[in-house]
Amino acid sequence: MTRTVLPKNLLVNAGTLLEGFQNASEWENWDNMTFANDTAHFREGAQGVKFTGAVDSSSLGVKAVNLDLSSATTITAVLYIENNTIVDDYLDYGTLRVYLSNDEDLTNNFVYWLNLDHRLSPGYNVIRFRKNECSVSGSANWKNPIIRLGIRFSSFAAGAAVMTFCGIYADQENIPKLVITADDGDATAYSEIFAYLNPRGLKFTAFIIGESVGGIGKVTLTQLQEMYNAGNDVGNHTWDHTDLSTVSLEEAISKITTMRGWQLDQGFVRGSEHLAYPYGVYTTELLGALPSLGIRTGRLANALSVPYTYPPVDNLYLLNVGNPSVDNDLATVKTYVDKVAERKGTLILLFHKLVASNPVDEQWLISDFQELVRYILAKKVDVVTMSEWYRELSTPRKIAR
Ligand SMILES: [Zn+2]
């Protein structure tokens, strides 16, 4: 599947093409890198360039370019990652660097570093950064022409990193969106999250475990109905929170469809198309089955130290989150919100139980949640539910170019 047939991803400005990756022979190996034309994965023309690094080492490919980035604000790279047996390892430990150099030997250059640790997923990915997020070497100056573009992979322990680059753009813009989600149906989803968001005109998505509704410390069906009727989504967190990688595909499907059936019986239609994997865990075969179950998105639960905010990934079944927790405090999560606005992408936040004091693990302070909400409002980032986000993604719109 090429990227051109996919949803519009809230794109409002396609930006300026800087590099279309149309010819592998234009790339020079400076360090362990090999190149091949990839006619299966591309964004521009009819091919991209597949970069293959070396095992457990640094690999660098460089191309002569002539780019004026003096007035650009953001750089966006579109790339494709093959799903193979080593992909998890290099996404765990690898680093991707993009070099933009004023000179031929990369002395005076700008470098954008991405420590991968699952910021990227198998399939198509979109990376976006602001120029001022690059580190600066030598006397690099954005006012001078960029004459070399470099791609480096580092330290992939278990195997060679393989990525097909499809396009690099200046100033591509999506409509910034923030999706607030809360998992497991803790009672505070109603008593704190809904109670604070609703009077402020904000909506969220409660990912609910069917069998626990009405249980001790959990939301009740009546509360879910009130939240749903106020415009919030009641999403699918499976019937009983089974780790879907520990059961057969058939059983995993039944955990999801049982929950979806319950949601539809209760009239919770909007959220029934949106799944959050228990523990963020899935299998490749399950991903393949989800579209036929009527599931449109799948949300992960990874707790990244700095979540990758993206113009939505093309694989809507592997949606990353920012995870407020004892490890990610209020000041940190505020920086996530800043990045959504600056990079013009989407951020999904994942909350669990809110507590008045002494949070542990995935819990967060009620007072911090409230201050974060006030911060989001002050930043004027548009807050949407999963179903609103998906609908807006899928609606074609006029693109400036
Ligand atoms: Zn959960």
Residues whose N, C-alpha, C, O or C-beta is under 5 A from the ligand:
A	BS01	ZN	D183 D184 P278 Y279
